[in-house]
Amino acid sequence: MVNITHKSTTLRQAIAVGVLRVSKQETIEAIVNRQVPKGDVFEFSRAAGLLAVKKTWEAIPDCHPLPIEYTAISHEIKGLEINIRVEVHTVYKTGVEVEAMHGVMVTALTMYDMLKPIDKEIEIGSIRLEQKKGGKSDIKYAYPDTVKCAVITCSDSVSKGLNTDKSGDVIALRLEKHGLKADYREAIADEFDLIQAKARQLMADGFDLILFTGGTGLSPRDVTPDALRPLIERDVPGLMEAARNYGQQRTPYAMLSRGIAGFAGDSLMITLPGSPRGAEETMDAVFPYILHVFRVKEGVRHN
Protein backbone atom coordinates (compact mmCIF):
# COMPACT_ATOMS: atom_id res chain seq x y z
CA MET A 1 0.00 0.00 0.00
CA VAL A 2 1.10 3.56 -0.70
CA ASN A 3 2.21 5.47 2.39
CA ILE A 4 -0.35 8.24 3.07
CA THR A 5 0.71 9.11 6.61
CA HIS A 6 2.16 12.43 5.38
CA LYS A 7 -1.12 13.55 3.79
CA SER A 8 -3.65 15.90 5.36
CA THR A 9 -7.27 14.98 5.96
CA THR A 10 -9.68 16.78 3.64
CA LEU A 11 -13.15 16.31 2.19
CA ARG A 12 -12.89 13.91 -0.77
CA GLN A 13 -15.71 13.19 -3.20
CA ALA A 14 -16.10 10.99 -6.26
CA ILE A 15 -18.85 10.14 -8.73
CA ALA A 16 -18.69 7.04 -10.93
CA VAL A 17 -21.15 5.93 -13.58
CA GLY A 18 -21.88 2.79 -15.56
CA VAL A 19 -24.40 1.32 -17.95
CA LEU A 20 -26.30 -1.96 -17.93
CA ARG A 21 -28.00 -2.87 -21.22
CA VAL A 22 -30.87 -5.32 -21.51
CA SER A 23 -32.01 -6.87 -24.78
CA LYS A 24 -35.77 -6.38 -24.64
CA GLN A 25 -38.43 -4.04 -23.32
CA GLU A 26 -40.01 -6.85 -21.31
CA THR A 27 -36.96 -6.88 -19.03
CA ILE A 28 -37.35 -3.17 -18.31
CA GLU A 29 -41.05 -3.65 -17.59
CA ALA A 30 -40.30 -6.53 -15.19
CA ILE A 31 -37.83 -4.32 -13.31
CA VAL A 32 -40.19 -1.37 -13.09
CA ASN A 33 -43.17 -3.51 -12.05
CA ARG A 34 -41.06 -5.47 -9.53
CA GLN A 35 -41.85 -8.75 -11.29
CA VAL A 36 -38.31 -10.14 -11.44
CA PRO A 37 -38.34 -13.54 -9.69
CA LYS A 38 -35.27 -12.75 -7.55
CA GLY A 39 -36.79 -9.58 -6.13
CA ASP A 40 -36.68 -5.78 -6.46
CA VAL A 41 -33.70 -5.22 -8.75
CA PHE A 42 -33.11 -1.58 -7.89
CA GLU A 43 -33.28 -2.02 -4.13
CA PHE A 44 -31.22 -5.22 -4.01
CA SER A 45 -28.53 -3.81 -6.30
CA ARG A 46 -28.44 -0.54 -4.35
CA ALA A 47 -27.86 -2.46 -1.12
CA ALA A 48 -25.11 -4.51 -2.77
CA GLY A 49 -23.48 -1.35 -4.10
CA LEU A 50 -23.50 0.26 -0.65
CA LEU A 51 -21.77 -2.76 0.84
CA ALA A 52 -19.25 -2.80 -2.01
CA VAL A 53 -18.30 0.83 -1.41
CA LYS A 54 -17.67 0.13 2.28
CA LYS A 55 -15.65 -3.03 1.58
CA THR A 56 -13.53 -1.81 -1.32
CA TRP A 57 -10.35 -2.03 0.76
CA GLU A 58 -11.04 -5.75 1.32
CA ALA A 59 -11.33 -6.44 -2.42
CA ILE A 60 -8.64 -4.18 -3.89
CA PRO A 61 -5.23 -4.85 -2.30
CA ASP A 62 -3.79 -1.32 -2.50
CA CYS A 63 -6.91 0.49 -1.29
CA HIS A 64 -6.85 1.86 2.24
CA PRO A 65 -9.63 1.28 4.78
CA LEU A 66 -11.29 4.64 5.18
CA PRO A 67 -14.44 6.12 6.73
CA ILE A 68 -17.30 6.35 4.23
CA GLU A 69 -19.29 9.40 5.27
CA TYR A 70 -21.88 9.37 2.47
CA THR A 71 -22.94 7.16 -0.43
CA ALA A 72 -25.79 7.65 -2.90
CA ILE A 73 -26.68 5.13 -5.61
CA SER A 74 -29.25 5.88 -8.29
CA HIS A 75 -30.63 4.18 -11.42
CA GLU A 76 -32.02 5.89 -14.50
CA ILE A 77 -33.77 4.04 -17.33
CA LYS A 78 -33.14 5.26 -20.87
CA GLY A 79 -34.63 2.94 -23.47
CA LEU A 80 -32.99 -0.45 -22.97
CA GLU A 81 -30.16 1.03 -20.91
CA ILE A 82 -30.03 1.58 -17.17
CA ASN A 83 -27.56 4.24 -16.09
CA ILE A 84 -26.01 3.64 -12.67
CA ARG A 85 -24.56 6.54 -10.69
CA VAL A 86 -22.63 6.19 -7.42
CA GLU A 87 -21.49 9.19 -5.37
CA VAL A 88 -19.15 8.73 -2.39
CA HIS A 89 -17.82 11.21 0.20
CA THR A 90 -15.20 10.84 2.90
CA VAL A 91 -13.16 13.11 5.14
CA TYR A 92 -9.78 11.42 4.97
CA LYS A 93 -6.24 11.44 3.56
CA THR A 94 -6.98 9.69 0.27
CA GLY A 95 -9.69 9.79 -2.36
CA VAL A 96 -12.70 7.57 -2.99
CA GLU A 97 -12.56 7.13 -6.77
CA VAL A 98 -12.03 3.38 -6.57
CA GLU A 99 -14.78 3.06 -3.96
CA ALA A 100 -17.25 4.79 -6.27
CA MET A 101 -16.26 2.66 -9.27
CA HIS A 102 -16.36 -0.51 -7.19
CA GLY A 103 -19.87 0.47 -6.09
CA VAL A 104 -20.97 0.84 -9.73
CA MET A 105 -19.46 -2.51 -10.70
CA VAL A 106 -21.10 -4.47 -7.90
CA THR A 107 -24.42 -2.68 -8.42
CA ALA A 108 -24.31 -3.67 -12.10
CA LEU A 109 -23.23 -7.25 -11.36
CA THR A 110 -26.05 -7.68 -8.86
CA MET A 111 -28.53 -6.47 -11.47
CA TYR A 112 -27.00 -8.87 -13.99
CA ASP A 113 -27.32 -11.78 -11.58
CA MET A 114 -30.95 -10.97 -10.82
CA LEU A 115 -31.93 -10.45 -14.45
CA LYS A 116 -30.10 -13.30 -16.18
CA PRO A 117 -32.98 -15.82 -15.66
CA ILE A 118 -35.26 -13.61 -17.80
CA ASP A 119 -32.74 -12.04 -20.20
CA LYS A 120 -29.72 -13.92 -21.57
CA GLU A 121 -28.18 -10.99 -23.46
CA ILE A 122 -27.48 -8.42 -20.74
CA GLU A 123 -24.31 -6.35 -21.08
CA ILE A 124 -22.38 -4.24 -18.58
CA GLY A 125 -20.29 -1.46 -20.01
CA SER A 126 -18.82 2.03 -19.82
CA ILE A 127 -17.94 2.06 -16.13
CA ARG A 128 -15.91 5.22 -15.54
CA LEU A 129 -15.06 7.96 -13.09
CA GLU A 130 -17.16 11.01 -13.88
CA GLN A 131 -15.91 13.42 -11.24
CA LYS A 132 -13.56 13.69 -8.29
CA LYS A 133 -13.00 16.48 -5.78
CA GLY A 134 -10.69 16.99 -2.85
CA GLY A 135 -6.99 16.63 -2.23
CA LYS A 136 -4.15 18.59 -3.75
CA SER A 137 -5.48 18.32 -7.31
CA ASP A 138 -8.22 20.78 -6.37
CA ILE A 139 -5.90 23.35 -4.85
CA LYS A 140 -5.78 26.53 -6.92
CA TYR A 141 -2.55 28.40 -6.46
CA ALA A 142 -0.17 30.80 -8.11
CA TYR A 143 2.16 29.45 -10.74
CA PRO A 144 5.18 28.22 -8.76
CA ASP A 145 7.68 30.27 -10.78
CA THR A 146 6.02 33.45 -9.55
CA VAL A 147 6.83 32.69 -5.89
CA LYS A 148 10.34 33.73 -4.85
CA CYS A 149 11.47 31.64 -1.86
CA ALA A 150 14.19 31.92 0.77
CA VAL A 151 15.20 29.31 3.36
CA ILE A 152 17.06 30.48 6.45
CA THR A 153 18.41 28.02 9.01
CA CYS A 154 18.78 29.48 12.49
CA SER A 155 21.43 27.36 14.18
CA ASP A 156 24.65 28.19 15.99
CA SER A 157 26.26 24.88 15.08
CA VAL A 158 25.23 24.88 11.42
CA SER A 159 26.30 28.51 10.92
CA LYS A 160 29.75 27.62 12.32
CA GLY A 161 30.05 24.59 10.02
CA LEU A 162 29.94 22.10 12.88
CA ASN A 163 26.79 20.38 11.58
CA THR A 164 25.23 19.96 8.14
CA ASP A 165 22.05 21.84 7.29
CA LYS A 166 19.73 18.82 7.20
CA SER A 167 16.56 20.80 7.91
CA GLY A 168 17.33 23.31 5.17
CA ASP A 169 17.89 20.42 2.77
CA VAL A 170 14.56 18.88 3.70
CA ILE A 171 12.75 22.17 3.14
CA ALA A 172 14.45 22.75 -0.22
CA LEU A 173 13.47 19.25 -1.39
CA ARG A 174 9.88 19.78 -0.29
CA LEU A 175 9.77 23.07 -2.21
CA GLU A 176 11.02 21.29 -5.33
CA LYS A 177 8.28 18.71 -4.93
CA HIS A 178 5.74 21.51 -5.38
CA GLY A 179 7.46 23.16 -8.31
CA LEU A 180 9.26 25.77 -6.21
CA LYS A 181 12.93 26.36 -5.50
CA ALA A 182 14.95 27.91 -2.73
CA ASP A 183 16.24 30.99 -4.53
CA TYR A 184 18.26 31.91 -1.44
CA ARG A 185 19.64 29.79 1.39
CA GLU A 186 21.75 30.70 4.39
CA ALA A 187 22.52 29.43 7.88
CA ILE A 188 22.79 32.09 10.59
CA ALA A 189 23.37 32.03 14.34
CA ASP A 190 20.54 32.04 16.89
CA GLU A 191 20.84 35.76 17.49
CA PHE A 192 17.79 38.03 17.82
CA ASP A 193 19.28 40.99 15.96
CA LEU A 194 20.83 38.84 13.24
CA ILE A 195 17.57 37.00 12.55
CA GLN A 196 15.61 40.23 12.41
CA ALA A 197 18.16 41.89 10.13
CA LYS A 198 18.13 38.92 7.75
CA ALA A 199 14.33 39.03 7.59
CA ARG A 200 14.39 42.75 6.77
CA GLN A 201 16.97 42.16 4.04
CA LEU A 202 14.89 39.42 2.40
CA MET A 203 11.76 41.57 2.59
CA ALA A 204 13.62 44.40 0.85
CA ASP A 205 14.86 41.97 -1.79
CA GLY A 206 11.28 41.06 -2.70
CA PHE A 207 11.04 37.48 -1.46
CA ASP A 208 7.45 36.23 -1.42
CA LEU A 209 7.98 33.30 0.93
CA ILE A 210 10.60 33.28 3.68
CA LEU A 211 10.98 30.04 5.64
CA PHE A 212 12.95 30.10 8.89
CA THR A 213 13.88 26.73 10.37
CA GLY A 214 15.13 26.42 13.93
CA GLY A 215 14.73 28.39 17.13
CA THR A 216 11.00 27.73 17.65
CA GLY A 217 11.34 25.70 20.85
CA LEU A 218 11.74 26.59 24.52
CA SER A 219 15.48 26.77 25.09
CA PRO A 220 17.08 30.13 25.94
CA ARG A 221 18.62 30.32 22.43
CA ASP A 222 15.28 29.72 20.67
CA VAL A 223 14.48 33.30 19.69
CA THR A 224 13.31 33.05 16.07
CA PRO A 225 9.60 33.77 16.77
CA ASP A 226 10.54 36.60 19.13
CA ALA A 227 12.73 38.25 16.50
CA LEU A 228 10.16 37.96 13.71
CA ARG A 229 6.99 38.80 15.62
CA PRO A 230 7.61 42.59 15.63
CA LEU A 231 7.93 42.51 11.83
CA ILE A 232 4.69 40.66 11.16
CA GLU A 233 1.82 42.98 10.31
CA ARG A 234 -0.83 40.38 9.47
CA ASP A 235 -0.90 37.11 11.38
CA VAL A 236 -1.94 33.92 9.63
CA PRO A 237 -2.53 31.83 12.76
CA GLY A 238 -4.22 28.98 10.90
CA LEU A 239 -0.90 27.90 9.38
CA MET A 240 0.67 27.11 12.71
CA GLU A 241 -2.59 25.68 14.02
CA ALA A 242 -2.55 23.25 11.11
CA ALA A 243 1.14 22.47 11.57
CA ARG A 244 0.85 21.82 15.30
CA ASN A 245 -2.27 19.71 14.82
CA TYR A 246 -0.53 17.69 12.10
CA GLY A 247 2.55 17.25 14.27
CA GLN A 248 0.54 16.40 17.37
CA GLN A 249 -0.91 13.40 15.58
CA ARG A 250 2.64 12.11 15.18
CA THR A 251 4.45 13.23 18.35
CA PRO A 252 3.23 14.77 21.60
CA TYR A 253 6.14 17.22 21.55
CA ALA A 254 4.57 19.20 18.69
CA MET A 255 2.59 21.17 21.28
CA LEU A 256 5.83 22.75 22.46
CA SER A 257 6.51 24.57 19.21
CA ARG A 258 6.24 28.36 19.37
CA GLY A 259 6.16 28.74 15.61
CA ILE A 260 4.44 31.76 14.06
CA ALA A 261 3.39 32.77 10.53
CA GLY A 262 2.22 35.95 8.89
CA PHE A 263 2.89 38.72 6.40
CA ALA A 264 5.69 41.20 6.93
CA GLY A 265 5.05 43.66 4.15
CA ASP A 266 4.52 41.56 1.02
CA SER A 267 6.56 38.64 2.37
CA LEU A 268 4.94 35.63 3.99
CA MET A 269 7.16 34.42 6.85
CA ILE A 270 6.79 30.95 8.31
CA THR A 271 8.84 29.48 11.15
CA LEU A 272 9.52 25.74 11.18
CA PRO A 273 11.10 23.48 13.80
CA GLY A 274 14.84 22.96 13.64
CA SER A 275 14.72 19.17 13.52
CA PRO A 276 14.60 17.64 10.00
CA ARG A 277 11.54 15.60 10.93
CA GLY A 278 9.73 18.60 12.40
CA ALA A 279 10.55 20.73 9.37
CA GLU A 280 9.36 17.98 7.03
CA GLU A 281 6.08 17.53 8.90
CA THR A 282 5.37 21.26 8.90
CA MET A 283 6.00 21.42 5.15
CA ASP A 284 3.66 18.48 4.61
CA ALA A 285 1.02 20.11 6.79
CA VAL A 286 0.86 23.43 4.94
CA PHE A 287 1.89 22.61 1.34
CA PRO A 288 0.61 22.91 -1.33
CA TYR A 289 -2.35 24.63 0.35
CA ILE A 290 -0.27 27.64 1.41
CA LEU A 291 0.32 28.52 -2.26
CA HIS A 292 -3.31 29.59 -2.50
CA VAL A 293 -2.24 32.65 -0.48
CA PHE A 294 -0.17 33.88 -3.40
CA ARG A 295 -2.98 33.31 -5.87
CA VAL A 296 -5.24 35.51 -3.74
CA LYS A 297 -2.42 38.02 -3.36
CA GLU A 298 -1.90 38.16 -7.14
CA GLY A 299 -5.62 38.64 -7.67
CA VAL A 300 -5.69 41.59 -5.29
CA ARG A 301 -2.75 43.15 -7.08
CA HIS A 302 -4.34 42.72 -10.52
CA ASN A 303 -7.67 44.11 -9.45
SULDA-V627540 format. One record per run of one state. SS is the DSSP state (H for helix, E for strand, C for the rest). FROM is the first residue (numbers start at 0). LEN is the number of residues. If there is no record, write none. Layout:
SS & FROM & LEN
SS & FROM & LEN
This chain:
C & 0 & 9
E & 9 & 12
C & 21 & 3
H & 24 & 8
C & 32 & 8
H & 40 & 14
C & 54 & 1
H & 55 & 4
C & 59 & 10
E & 69 & 9
C & 78 & 2
E & 80 & 12
C & 92 & 4
H & 96 & 19
C & 115 & 7
E & 122 & 11
C & 133 & 2
H & 135 & 3
C & 138 & 5
H & 143 & 3
C & 146 & 2
E & 148 & 6
C & 154 & 1
H & 155 & 4
C & 159 & 6
H & 165 & 12
C & 177 & 4
E & 181 & 7
C & 188 & 3
H & 191 & 13
C & 204 & 4
E & 208 & 5
C & 213 & 10
H & 223 & 6
C & 229 & 4
E & 233 & 2
C & 235 & 1
H & 236 & 12
C & 248 & 3
H & 251 & 5
C & 256 & 4
E & 260 & 4
C & 264 & 2
E & 266 & 6
C & 272 & 3
H & 275 & 11
C & 286 & 2
H & 288 & 14
C & 302 & 1
